[in-house]
Amino acid sequence: MKESLASKYRPKSFSEMIGQPLTAVVLSRMVEAGEVPDGLLFSGPSGTGKTSAARVLAAELNGSADDLSVIEVDAASNGGVADVRSLIESLRYSSGSKHRIVIYDEAHSMSRDAFNALLKTLENPPTGTIFVMVTTEPEKIPETVQTRLTEFQFYRVSPGDIVTRLGKIAKAENIEASPELLSILTERASGNVRTAITSLDQVSRAQITTADEFTSFLRETDTAPVLFSALLTGDPAKFYAAFDEIMLSVGNASVVAAQLSKLIRDLYVLKAGGTLQLSGTRAQARSNIAQRVDTDRLFMASRILWDLKTRIRVSDDPRGNLEIALMLIAEAITRGKTPVATAPVGSPVTTSEPPKAAPEPPRKLSLSDIRQRKN
C-alpha cells in the first residue's frame, strides 16, 4: 500500500519543521546543550507540527526514534487512571536508549484523576524519561500539571510557507499541480499543514491538476466575487438573481457567509497594499472589486457578516437571515451613490439648471429724463 504524503513528508529534523522557527531553534539548542526539560507542553491548533516536533526531539536525542525509545499515548482513549498506572509501571524497565520520550496526544482528554496519578511521576520522572504533553486545548490542562511543564506554543502556518511546502512535495513526487490549485488547497487548509498535504495527495490520486478541475470536481465555484459584485451594482434585480443561483449551487447559507467573509478579508489585504496567495481569475476578480469599494464600506460589511455568524447558527431560517444581511451590506456599500444600473431604462434625465435671474424693477424717471423725452 502506498504511503500517504502526509506521513512520508513528516519533518525528520528541526530544520525541516515549517512555520515554527522559534520553537525549532530553541529545542535544537536545548538538545545540543543537553538541557531538555523533563516535562514539555506543546500546545496549538491541529496540523501545526506538535506531534512531529516531539518525534523529532526523540530522534535528535537518541540518534533515532525507534519504537522502544518513544511511547505514544492517545489520551482520548487511554487517558484513565488505570492507563496512567500501567504506563508508570512500564517505565521501570529500560528501553536500551539513552532517553525515553513519552508523548501524550490530546492530553486535555485525560481525566482529572489520571492527571493526579501522573503528577508525582512528572515531578520525579525516571532517569532519561521526558514527557511531552500535546494538546489543542491547553486551558483544560490542570494548573498543577502546567506548572511542571515547559510550554511551547505552535501557531497556524502561514499560507506562504504552506504553498512553498506543497510546491516542493509536488516537485519531488512529479505531481502536476498549477500554482492556483496549490493556492486553493492552502486556503482551504487554514494554516493546517497536514490537511494541505493530504489534499494534495487526494487531488494527485484523482489526477486533478488545475483549479478549475478542482472546483468543478467538488461542484464548487468562486461564488463570493460574483455575489459581492452584484451587491456593488445596487440593483436589487441583479442581486437577487445572483443570490438565487448561488444558493442553488451551494445550498448552505453558512457556507456562503463564510466565503463572503474570506473575500472581504482578501479585499482588506489588497486595499492595504498586500498580495494574495492566489492567481488567475480568482486573483483578478478580487483585484477588480478592490478598485470599486473603499475600506470604510468594507468595514461596515464585515461587521454585518460578523453579527450574522451568531444569528445564523440558532436561526430557523438561515437563508432569510443571510438575505437580510446581504441587503444591509448592499445599502452600506452603495450609500450615497446612485449606480447607473439602478436607473430604469427610458426614465427621464433631469438636470439642475441655475435659477433664472429675477427681472429688474422699473427705474424711476428723473426730471431730466422727462425733459429729454419732450424734446
C-alpha positions as CSV (number, residue, x, y, z in Angstrom):
1,M,0.0,0.0,0.0
2,K,1.3,3.4,-1.0
3,E,2.4,5.6,1.9
4,S,0.4,8.8,2.3
5,L,2.2,12.0,1.5
6,A,1.4,13.4,5.0
7,S,3.2,10.5,6.6
8,K,6.1,10.4,4.0
9,Y,6.9,14.1,4.4
10,R,6.7,14.4,8.2
11,P,9.6,16.5,9.4
12,K,12.6,14.3,10.3
13,S,14.7,17.1,11.8
14,F,14.3,20.5,13.4
15,S,15.4,22.1,10.1
16,E,12.5,20.5,8.3
17,M,9.9,22.0,10.6
18,I,8.0,24.8,9.0
19,G,6.0,27.7,10.5
20,Q,7.5,27.3,14.0
21,P,11.0,28.9,13.7
22,L,11.5,29.9,17.3
23,T,10.4,26.6,18.7
24,A,12.6,24.7,16.3
25,V,15.7,26.8,17.2
26,V,15.1,26.6,21.0
27,L,14.5,22.8,21.0
28,S,17.6,22.3,18.8
29,R,19.8,24.3,21.1
30,M,18.4,22.5,24.2
31,V,19.3,19.2,22.7
32,E,22.8,20.4,21.8
33,A,23.4,21.7,25.3
34,G,21.9,18.6,26.9
35,E,19.3,20.8,28.8
36,V,16.0,19.4,27.6
37,P,13.4,19.7,30.4
38,D,11.8,16.5,31.8
39,G,8.3,17.8,31.0
40,L,7.2,19.7,27.9
41,L,3.8,21.1,26.8
42,F,3.3,21.5,23.1
43,S,0.1,23.5,22.5
44,G,-1.6,24.9,19.4
45,P,-4.0,24.2,16.6
46,S,-4.2,20.8,14.8
47,G,-1.8,20.2,12.0
48,T,0.9,22.7,13.1
49,G,3.6,20.1,13.8
50,K,3.3,19.4,17.6
51,T,3.5,15.6,17.5
52,S,6.1,15.7,14.7
53,A,8.2,18.0,16.8
54,A,8.0,15.5,19.7
55,R,9.2,12.7,17.4
56,V,12.0,14.9,16.0
57,L,13.0,15.6,19.6
58,A,13.3,11.9,20.3
59,A,15.3,11.3,17.2
60,E,17.7,14.1,17.9
61,L,18.2,12.9,21.5
62,N,18.8,9.3,20.6
63,G,20.0,9.4,17.1
64,S,16.8,7.7,16.0
65,A,13.1,7.5,17.0
66,D,12.7,3.7,17.4
67,D,9.6,2.0,18.9
68,L,11.4,1.4,22.2
69,S,12.5,5.0,22.8
70,V,9.2,6.6,22.0
71,I,5.9,5.8,23.7
72,E,2.9,7.5,22.1
73,V,-0.3,7.5,24.2
74,D,-3.7,8.5,22.7
75,A,-5.1,10.2,25.7
76,A,-8.6,10.4,24.2
77,S,-8.9,6.6,24.5
78,N,-6.2,5.8,27.1
79,G,-6.5,8.7,29.5
80,G,-7.8,6.9,32.6
81,V,-6.1,6.2,35.9
82,A,-5.5,2.6,35.1
83,D,-3.8,3.6,31.8
84,V,-1.5,6.0,33.7
85,R,-0.6,3.4,36.3
86,S,0.2,0.9,33.5
87,L,2.4,3.4,31.8
88,I,4.3,4.3,35.0
89,E,4.9,0.6,35.6
90,S,6.4,0.1,32.1
91,L,8.8,3.0,32.7
92,R,10.5,1.0,35.4
93,Y,12.1,-1.2,32.6
94,S,14.9,0.1,30.4
95,S,14.4,0.7,26.7
96,G,18.0,0.4,25.9
97,S,18.2,4.0,24.7
98,K,19.7,7.0,26.5
99,H,16.4,8.8,26.5
100,R,12.8,7.7,26.5
101,I,10.1,10.1,25.2
102,V,6.5,9.7,26.4
103,I,4.1,11.6,24.1
104,Y,0.6,12.2,25.3
105,D,-1.5,13.1,22.3
106,E,-4.7,15.0,23.0
107,A,-3.5,15.4,26.6
108,H,-6.5,17.5,27.5
109,S,-8.7,14.4,27.2
110,M,-7.2,12.8,30.3
111,S,-9.4,12.6,33.4
112,R,-8.5,14.7,36.4
113,D,-7.8,11.6,38.4
114,A,-5.4,10.5,35.7
115,F,-3.6,13.8,35.9
116,N,-3.3,13.4,39.6
117,A,-1.9,9.9,39.2
118,L,0.7,11.2,36.8
119,L,1.6,14.2,38.8
120,K,4.2,12.6,41.1
121,T,6.0,11.0,38.1
122,L,6.1,14.3,36.3
123,E,7.8,15.8,39.4
124,N,10.4,13.0,39.6
125,P,10.5,11.1,36.3
126,P,12.7,8.1,35.8
127,T,16.2,9.0,34.7
128,G,16.3,9.8,31.0
129,T,12.5,10.0,30.7
130,I,10.9,13.1,29.1
131,F,7.2,13.7,29.0
132,V,5.7,15.7,26.1
133,M,2.0,16.7,26.6
134,V,0.5,17.6,23.2
135,T,-2.8,19.5,23.2
136,T,-5.1,21.7,21.2
137,E,-6.8,22.9,24.4
138,P,-4.1,23.9,26.9
139,E,-6.7,25.6,29.1
140,K,-8.0,22.1,30.0
141,I,-4.7,21.0,31.4
142,P,-4.8,21.4,35.3
143,E,-2.6,24.2,36.6
144,T,-0.8,21.8,38.9
145,V,0.4,19.9,35.8
146,Q,1.1,23.0,33.7
147,T,3.4,24.5,36.3
148,R,5.6,21.4,36.0
149,L,5.9,21.7,32.2
150,T,7.8,24.0,29.9
151,E,5.3,25.2,27.3
152,F,6.0,25.7,23.6
153,Q,3.2,27.3,21.6
154,F,2.6,26.2,18.0
155,Y,0.9,28.6,15.6
156,R,-1.1,28.2,12.4
157,V,1.4,28.1,9.5
158,S,1.3,31.0,7.0
159,P,-0.1,30.5,3.5
160,G,3.3,31.3,2.0
161,D,5.0,28.6,4.0
162,I,2.4,26.0,3.1
163,V,2.4,26.8,-0.6
164,T,6.2,26.5,-0.7
165,R,5.9,23.2,1.1
166,L,3.3,21.9,-1.3
167,G,5.4,23.0,-4.3
168,K,8.4,21.1,-3.0
169,I,6.4,18.0,-2.4
170,A,4.8,18.2,-5.8
171,K,8.2,18.6,-7.5
172,A,9.7,15.7,-5.6
173,E,6.7,13.4,-6.4
174,N,6.4,14.6,-10.0
175,I,2.8,15.8,-9.3
176,E,1.4,18.1,-11.9
177,A,-0.4,20.9,-10.0
178,S,-0.9,24.5,-11.1
179,P,0.1,27.4,-8.7
180,E,-3.6,28.4,-8.4
181,L,-4.5,24.8,-7.4
182,L,-1.8,24.9,-4.7
183,S,-3.2,28.2,-3.5
184,I,-6.7,26.9,-3.2
185,L,-5.5,23.8,-1.3
186,T,-3.6,26.2,1.0
187,E,-6.5,28.5,1.5
188,R,-8.8,25.6,2.4
189,A,-6.3,24.2,4.9
190,S,-6.5,27.3,7.2
191,G,-2.9,27.0,8.5
192,N,-3.0,23.2,8.9
193,V,0.0,21.7,7.1
194,R,-1.2,18.1,7.4
195,T,-4.6,19.0,5.8
196,A,-2.9,20.8,2.9
197,I,-0.6,17.9,2.2
198,T,-3.4,15.4,2.5
199,S,-5.5,17.4,0.0
200,L,-2.5,17.4,-2.4
201,D,-2.3,13.7,-2.1
202,Q,-6.0,13.4,-2.9
203,V,-6.0,15.6,-6.0
204,S,-2.9,13.8,-7.2
205,R,-4.7,10.4,-7.0
206,A,-7.8,11.9,-8.7
207,Q,-5.5,13.3,-11.4
208,I,-6.7,16.8,-10.8
209,T,-4.1,19.4,-12.0
210,T,-5.9,22.8,-12.2
211,A,-8.0,25.0,-10.0
212,D,-10.9,24.8,-12.5
213,E,-10.8,21.0,-12.4
214,F,-10.8,21.0,-8.6
215,T,-13.7,23.3,-8.2
216,S,-15.7,21.5,-10.9
217,F,-15.0,18.2,-9.3
218,L,-16.3,19.4,-5.9
219,R,-19.1,21.4,-7.6
220,E,-17.6,24.5,-6.1
221,T,-17.2,27.8,-7.8
222,D,-15.7,31.1,-6.7
223,T,-19.1,32.5,-5.9
224,A,-18.3,35.2,-3.4
225,P,-16.9,37.7,-6.0
226,V,-20.0,37.2,-8.2
227,L,-22.3,37.9,-5.3
228,F,-20.3,40.9,-4.0
229,S,-20.2,42.4,-7.5
230,A,-23.9,42.1,-7.7
231,L,-24.2,43.9,-4.4
232,L,-22.0,46.7,-5.6
233,T,-24.3,47.5,-8.5
234,G,-27.1,48.5,-6.1
235,D,-29.5,46.8,-8.5
236,P,-31.9,44.6,-6.5
237,A,-32.8,42.5,-9.6
238,K,-29.1,41.6,-10.2
239,F,-28.5,40.9,-6.5
240,Y,-31.5,38.5,-6.2
241,A,-30.6,36.7,-9.5
242,A,-27.1,36.1,-8.3
243,F,-28.2,35.1,-4.8
244,D,-30.7,32.6,-6.0
245,E,-28.2,31.0,-8.4
246,I,-25.6,30.7,-5.8
247,M,-27.9,29.2,-3.2
248,L,-29.0,26.6,-5.8
249,S,-25.4,25.5,-6.3
250,V,-24.1,25.9,-2.7
251,G,-27.3,25.3,-0.8
252,N,-25.9,26.3,2.6
253,A,-26.3,29.8,3.9
254,S,-23.4,29.4,6.4
255,V,-21.0,28.4,3.6
256,V,-22.0,31.5,1.5
257,A,-21.5,33.7,4.6
258,A,-18.0,32.2,5.2
259,Q,-17.0,32.6,1.6
260,L,-18.0,36.3,1.7
261,S,-16.0,36.8,5.0
262,K,-12.9,35.3,3.3
263,L,-13.5,37.6,0.3
264,I,-13.7,40.7,2.4
265,R,-10.5,39.6,4.2
266,D,-8.8,39.3,0.8
267,L,-10.1,42.8,-0.2
268,Y,-8.7,44.2,3.0
269,V,-5.3,42.8,2.2
270,L,-5.4,44.3,-1.3
271,K,-6.5,47.7,-0.1
272,A,-3.6,47.6,2.3
273,G,-1.1,47.0,-0.5
274,G,-0.6,43.3,0.3
275,T,-0.6,40.4,-2.0
276,L,-2.8,37.3,-2.1
277,Q,-1.7,33.7,-2.4
278,L,-4.0,33.4,-5.5
279,S,-3.6,33.7,-9.2
280,G,-5.6,33.6,-12.4
281,T,-9.2,34.5,-12.4
282,R,-9.6,34.3,-8.6
283,A,-6.9,37.0,-8.1
284,Q,-8.2,39.2,-10.9
285,A,-11.8,39.1,-9.6
286,R,-10.7,40.3,-6.2
287,S,-8.5,43.0,-7.7
288,N,-11.4,44.3,-9.8
289,I,-13.6,44.5,-6.7
290,A,-10.9,46.2,-4.5
291,Q,-10.8,49.0,-7.0
292,R,-14.5,49.7,-6.7
293,V,-15.0,49.7,-2.9
294,D,-13.3,51.7,-0.1
295,T,-12.1,50.4,3.2
296,D,-14.7,52.1,5.3
297,R,-17.5,50.3,3.5
298,L,-15.7,47.0,3.7
299,F,-15.5,47.5,7.4
300,M,-19.3,48.0,7.6
301,A,-19.8,44.9,5.5
302,S,-17.6,42.8,7.8
303,R,-19.4,44.0,10.9
304,I,-22.7,42.9,9.4
305,L,-21.3,39.5,8.5
306,W,-19.8,39.1,12.0
307,D,-23.2,39.7,13.5
308,L,-24.8,37.3,11.0
309,K,-22.5,34.4,12.1
310,T,-24.1,34.4,15.6
311,R,-27.6,34.7,14.3
312,I,-27.4,32.1,11.6
313,R,-26.3,29.3,14.0
314,V,-29.5,29.5,16.0
315,S,-31.9,30.6,13.3
316,D,-34.8,28.6,11.9
317,D,-34.4,30.5,8.7
318,P,-30.6,30.8,7.9
319,R,-31.3,31.8,4.3
320,G,-33.6,34.6,5.4
321,N,-31.1,35.9,7.8
322,L,-28.4,35.8,5.1
323,E,-30.7,37.6,2.7
324,I,-31.4,40.4,5.2
325,A,-27.7,40.7,5.9
326,L,-26.8,41.0,2.2
327,M,-29.4,43.7,1.7
328,L,-27.9,45.6,4.6
329,I,-24.4,45.2,3.1
330,A,-25.7,46.4,-0.3
331,E,-27.1,49.5,1.4
332,A,-23.9,50.1,3.3
333,I,-21.5,49.8,0.4
334,T,-23.7,51.9,-2.0
335,R,-24.8,54.5,0.5
336,G,-24.6,58.0,-1.1
337,K,-24.0,56.5,-4.5
338,T,-26.5,56.2,-7.4
339,P,-25.3,53.4,-9.6
340,V,-26.3,53.6,-13.2
341,A,-27.7,50.1,-13.1
342,T,-30.4,51.2,-10.7
343,A,-31.9,53.8,-13.1
344,P,-34.9,52.4,-15.0
345,V,-34.4,52.2,-18.8
346,G,-36.0,55.2,-20.5
347,S,-36.5,57.3,-17.4
348,P,-36.2,61.0,-18.0
349,V,-32.9,62.6,-17.2
350,T,-33.2,65.7,-15.0
351,T,-30.5,68.2,-14.8
352,S,-30.1,71.0,-12.4
353,E,-30.3,74.5,-14.1
354,P,-29.3,77.7,-12.4
355,P,-32.3,79.8,-11.3
356,K,-33.3,82.5,-13.8
357,A,-32.4,86.0,-12.6
358,A,-35.4,88.0,-11.4
359,P,-36.4,90.9,-13.7
360,E,-35.1,94.2,-12.6
361,P,-37.7,96.6,-11.2
362,P,-38.6,99.6,-13.5
363,R,-36.3,102.5,-13.0
364,K,-37.9,105.7,-11.8
365,L,-37.7,108.6,-14.3
366,S,-35.9,111.7,-13.3
367,L,-36.9,115.3,-14.2
368,S,-34.1,115.5,-16.8
369,D,-35.4,112.3,-18.4
370,I,-38.9,113.8,-18.8
371,R,-37.5,116.9,-20.4
372,Q,-35.4,114.9,-22.8
373,R,-38.5,112.8,-23.9
374,K,-40.5,116.1,-24.5
375,N,-37.7,117.4,-26.8
